[in-house]
Amino acid sequence: MEKRKVIIDMNKANVFAIVMLVVVGVVLAGLFRLIWGRWTDGESLSVSSIIFFLGLIVAIVVHELIHGLTWSFFAPRGLRSIKFGIMKKYLNPYCHCSDPLPRNGYVLGGLMPGIVTGLIPAIVALAIGSFPLLVFSIFMISAAAGDIMIVLLALKEDPRCTILDHPTEGGFYVNDQGPSSL
């Protein structure tokens, strides 16, 4: 049984996250200005800074829980295959699934946190004119940078392959033989 290792450079992922923070921030703030005719909604971020940053910490935990919950739907052992931790070297929290997953299940689990904690709040923020929610969504979209890099690599793989999440690095093992071989 042949497994191929596919990983991302975590330093590049952190740089990509900063680039995403700036680019997504400029684009979404520009859309906010275009839609609402102002740069903020008049609420002071300083008044709610503590709540805002506590919310970000909670959202990062929720981000990892969403990975685990989504992957558990595709994992043969369900939630028993899900583990959480922090890559101390990079200060990056992670969720790891120890069961092989179908490629599309792995991709969905990789994308869901960015969608739930970033994209959906951005759409809501633009719809209701909430600048603090928009700022929150920008941070959460950039928090999904490493996930996006990994998903882009997984999408290059054969849709019939199985993917086993890497236990200690950002990435995965791929088995081109199909679900029963990994």
C-alpha distance (Angstrom), angle and dihedral (degrees) to the residues before:
residue distance angle dihedral
M1 . . .
E2 3.80 . .
K3 3.81 120.1 .
R4 3.78 122.9 -172.5
K5 3.83 119.3 -151.2
V6 3.82 116.9 -136.2
I7 3.81 116.4 -178.9
I8 3.78 139.9 161.4
D9 3.78 126.6 -132.4
M10 3.82 104.3 -107.8
N11 3.80 91.8 -151.2
K12 3.82 88.9 56.2
A13 3.81 89.2 46.7
N14 3.81 90.4 54.7
V15 3.82 90.8 49.0
F16 3.82 89.5 47.1
A17 3.83 88.9 52.0
I18 3.81 90.7 55.0
V19 3.81 91.3 47.5
M20 3.82 89.6 48.8
L21 3.81 90.5 48.9
V22 3.81 90.3 56.0
V23 3.82 97.9 40.0
V24 3.80 96.3 42.2
G25 3.80 89.5 42.7
V26 3.80 93.0 53.5
V27 3.82 93.3 44.6
L28 3.82 96.0 46.4
A29 3.81 94.4 41.1
G30 3.81 87.8 49.7
L31 3.81 90.6 51.0
F32 3.80 89.7 47.6
R33 3.81 89.8 52.6
L34 3.81 91.5 46.2
I35 3.82 93.3 49.4
W36 3.81 100.3 37.5
G37 3.82 102.1 27.0
R38 3.80 93.3 -128.2
W39 3.80 139.2 74.5
T40 3.81 97.2 -125.4
D41 3.78 137.8 15.4
G42 3.79 93.8 -118.0
E43 3.80 93.9 -99.8
S44 3.76 113.7 127.3
L45 3.79 113.0 -125.1
S46 3.81 88.2 -155.8
V47 3.81 91.2 62.8
S48 3.78 91.7 55.8
S49 3.83 99.5 27.7
I50 3.80 95.1 116.3
I51 3.80 92.4 48.7
F52 3.81 90.1 44.3
F53 3.81 94.3 53.2
L54 3.80 93.0 42.4
G55 3.80 86.4 51.8
L56 3.81 89.9 53.2
I57 3.80 91.2 52.2
V58 3.80 91.3 49.3
A59 3.82 90.0 45.9
I60 3.81 91.6 53.2
V61 3.81 89.4 54.5
V62 3.82 89.7 46.4
H63 3.83 88.6 49.0
E64 3.82 90.2 60.1
L65 3.82 92.4 42.9
I66 3.81 89.2 54.7
H67 3.82 90.1 54.1
G68 3.78 89.9 51.7
L69 3.77 96.6 44.8
T70 3.81 93.2 47.9
W71 3.81 94.3 46.4
S72 3.80 91.1 46.7
F73 3.82 89.4 65.2
F74 3.82 89.1 61.7
A75 3.83 99.0 35.4
P76 3.82 117.9 98.1
R77 3.83 90.7 -135.6
G78 3.81 94.5 39.9
L79 3.80 116.5 -154.2
R80 3.83 91.5 -3.9
S81 3.81 87.8 74.2
I82 3.83 94.6 55.7
K83 3.81 123.1 96.6
F84 3.82 131.6 173.6
G85 3.80 132.9 -154.5
I86 3.80 147.8 129.1
M87 3.81 127.5 -93.0
K88 3.79 93.8 -133.0
K89 3.81 94.5 -164.1
Y90 3.83 90.9 60.3
L91 3.82 99.9 23.1
N92 3.80 87.8 -124.8
P93 3.80 119.9 145.4
Y94 3.79 114.6 -139.4
C95 3.76 144.7 -171.5
H96 3.81 118.4 -147.5
C97 3.79 128.5 -163.9
S98 3.81 112.6 -157.3
D99 3.83 94.3 -164.7
P100 3.81 123.6 81.1
L101 3.79 112.5 -107.8
P102 3.78 134.1 -159.8
R103 3.79 108.3 -98.8
N104 3.80 94.6 -112.4
G105 3.82 91.9 49.0
Y106 3.79 89.7 51.6
V107 3.82 90.6 49.0
L108 3.80 92.7 48.4
G109 3.81 90.9 50.0
G110 3.79 89.1 49.6
L111 3.82 93.6 51.7
M112 3.81 102.2 39.5
P113 3.84 98.8 79.8
G114 3.80 92.5 52.0
I115 3.78 90.1 48.3
V116 3.83 96.8 45.4
T117 3.82 99.6 39.6
G118 3.81 99.5 28.7
L119 3.80 118.5 20.4
I120 3.81 98.8 37.9
P121 3.84 93.6 47.3
A122 3.84 88.6 48.1
I123 3.80 91.2 54.3
V124 3.80 91.2 46.5
A125 3.83 91.4 47.1
L126 3.79 91.5 52.1
A127 3.81 91.3 45.8
I128 3.81 96.2 50.5
G129 3.80 99.6 30.0
S130 3.80 97.7 -116.8
F131 3.80 109.7 155.9
P132 3.86 95.6 -175.7
L133 3.82 89.6 53.3
L134 3.81 88.9 48.5
V135 3.82 91.5 52.6
F136 3.81 89.2 48.0
S137 3.80 91.1 51.4
I138 3.82 91.9 49.0
F139 3.82 90.2 55.4
M140 3.80 91.9 46.9
I141 3.80 93.5 48.7
S142 3.80 89.4 52.3
A143 3.83 88.9 47.4
A144 3.82 86.2 63.4
A145 3.82 93.1 57.7
G146 3.80 95.4 106.2
D147 3.80 90.3 45.4
I148 3.80 90.0 53.0
M149 3.80 91.4 50.4
I150 3.82 90.9 50.6
V151 3.81 93.2 45.2
L152 3.81 91.0 51.7
L153 3.80 89.0 54.9
A154 3.82 92.2 46.2
L155 3.82 91.1 51.0
K156 3.81 88.6 60.3
E157 3.81 89.0 62.6
D158 3.79 125.5 89.7
P159 3.83 108.9 -84.1
R160 3.84 88.3 -130.8
C161 3.80 94.6 58.0
T162 3.77 126.2 99.5
I163 3.78 122.5 -126.3
L164 3.79 127.0 -150.9
D165 3.79 114.2 -160.5
H166 3.81 112.7 -121.9
P167 3.82 109.0 -112.2
T168 3.82 98.4 -144.4
E169 3.81 108.5 17.0
G170 3.79 136.4 53.2
G171 3.77 101.8 -94.4
F172 3.77 143.6 41.3
Y173 3.77 149.6 -108.0
V174 3.78 116.4 -107.2
N175 3.79 127.4 -153.7
D176 3.78 114.1 -162.5
Q177 3.82 91.3 -168.7
G178 3.80 94.1 80.3
P179 3.81 137.2 -108.9
S180 3.82 99.9 -45.6
S181 3.81 97.4 52.3
L182 3.82 104.2 60.0
